[in-house]
């Protein structure tokens, strides 16, 4: 054994605070541990040189046995029941979790020993010549400063009488079951009396033996700070009576609207002197996190030492590594899994650290807490209700600490008519609102929202889509939910007929409105129509004033004056301008916008004009006159990027009669009008109007797509036949055009579009379905390749449709069997407003042929198809080699601005 001699210090003593468990400052003049100490041992008596090193200097008769050194040990042959021996004189501050460690083997009948600690008056050293070894003086533990100023304190320790080597500890300070530090003795230690075995006075101890390998005055570990998990708290008090923290709340916006919250912890620098105590919370339940323990007296993991032993609860914290520069004050370890029940019980754990060489030296601190299940959210409400979508808004539950552990929420829903069905689920990030899409119309749903608590160090937890959605992170915890019910609307747009009142804006059916994740305010309902150019309500024109409830049998005053929801309509005369993208040569375009030439007012405000007909029931895009162009737009943008399904009924009638003349004689007369109408999706303006004639009111509108129903063969437009359907677009960069060279697909295999009332359905599905590839009506026009090779394709990037396509299907008559199917990607084709665009109709007549274009009925529903769950995007988006992409260097813009 290594020889360490007893140390006697003769010096002045500094004042040390008597607060419970205050930090101990190092003082090389005394024997407190410095921050760079390599050992928790302050004094060690090894008895390996044949010397007792100042211990047991009294006579055997005084000590109750023979005390001697032999074989590197102190050996005691016990002769009576009052066996004891004394230390040399000392002067040691014992405030730093001190203990006396004794390695022994004992043969006898006792199970306890004790040490009596002596502190002299005024911390004076005892006089070597007057040291009193009498039993009486050492047993008077009532001595205190009020008497002689001396103090004696007994500290018991356990022993095992099996003749084997053990280490026992007499702790001067220790923690009780409540983790309160009990200071049995924290004076300046001047001398120690050891009673290796306690007996009763009548007990016969003769022949018992007690061997001691070493006696060491040591300091037990003291935990002050634990850091490293997702959350940290700090305090100046051991019991965290004034707890504080350092963090900021980072708020980012998705799509400029959806706020996403992230807690950014300001980590205190390890070893910072201004942080007395810290605890970590929200630690991963499955463990695997590296935490840092800071404090004192952790022991030494060097060549002659052993790493400390750390437990979280009762499970070992593995891979313990002491700091190389300060092994006594800092170490790291890897947390174990929590285990146990799947609830919030038992998340708070005691951290226990033991000296690696002397495991009886330990400390416990309630400075560690596993992640809790998030508290139940509060105030779940609904808004912006549509036929297939609804917005949910809620508040986090619990206090500020509960809110800071939220990383997201689980949103679940099911139909109330089928409560046995599985829940649908979305995981959203740390947001407090989202849109749930792909619902069924006119259906009552039950919704649940529950908080999630996941690893905040995982960067995936704040990678969100436009609705704030993402996947649940591995081992994420989902808490208790809050629930509520709501019904979807039957349709997003529904015009069973068209009259003056139908053009008015009555806003949402359900008035609960919020600013949604994509910037949408309010739900769907009836937002009216914007009539542009020659479009109007049937029976409302320059020569006729109409009212919705006109009854000739009782007259306009009686039938229109007091009727509820009855409006009157009148139009003023104007020449026939050439319309180009909402502008007319020489004058403004007529409309029903404020100040426009189409007036829709209550009967009382229409006076002195008097209605003579009932308004409607058709939306008249053009009358049967030459050179007319009209359009009607729903006054609110609709979600089209996630698909739509619209049905409408139109009637093309009252065509002009055209006769071919040869040799001044009528040789061929035919009643066939021009030019047709179109269903249009455009993201230019809510009052746009394009060119007339063969352009049918949509030609010239940039950023638009038209499904045209053409009744006249214009050879100059390369049309295949007079009666055809075609899907037309030039994308978002160019103005749309009716020329067939810009057709994405067309068909003439349809009934006569002028033969009575025609029912049409147009469906766009943003998710590609392979089944229609074998349908005879599936068409890929050569022009389609333009959108696969435009943009940055030539520079190694992608064209507009390089990220994939969906399908647009057109039905005529039979609304279950399409007459035309074309591939396209509407979100890439057009520059939409967060997926939304204006929808409506346009029509035009020719200079020599004309006809009435009426829309009789219209339904429109945004399908809100979840594209993220329908297909996987390509691996390369935006260019194979971005470094060589010329996107933005040329006049051509490669992607949406």
Secondary structure by P-SEA (a helix, b strand, c coil): cccccbbbbbccccccccccccbbbbbcccccccccccccccccccccccccccccccccccccbbbbbcccccccccccccccccccccccccccbbbbbbbccccccccbbbbbbbbccccccccccccccccccccccccccccccbbbbbbbbccccccbbbbbbbccccccccccccccccccccbbbbcccccccccccccbbbbbccccccccccccccccccbbbbcccccccbbbbbbbbbbbbccccbbbbbbbbbccccccccccbbbbccccccccbbbbbbbccccccccccccbbbbcccccccccccccccccccbbbbbccccccccccccbbbbbbcccccccccccccccccccccccccccccccccccbbbbbbbbcccaaaaaaccbbbbbbbbccccccbbbbbbbccccbbbbccccccbbbbbbbbbbbcccccccccccccccccccccccccccccccccccccccccccccccccccccccccccccccccccccccccbbbbbccccccccccccbbbcccccccccccccccccccbbbbbbbbbccccccccccccbbbbcccccccccccccccccccccccccccccccccccccccccccccccccccccccccbbbbbcbbbbbbbbccccccccccccccccccccccccccccccccccccccccccccccccccccccccccccccbbbbbbcccccccccccccccccccccccccccbbbbbbbbbcccccccccccccccccccccccccccccccccccccccbbbbbbbccccccccbbbbbbccccccccccbbbbbccccccccccbbbbbcccccccccccccccccccccccccccccccccccccccccc
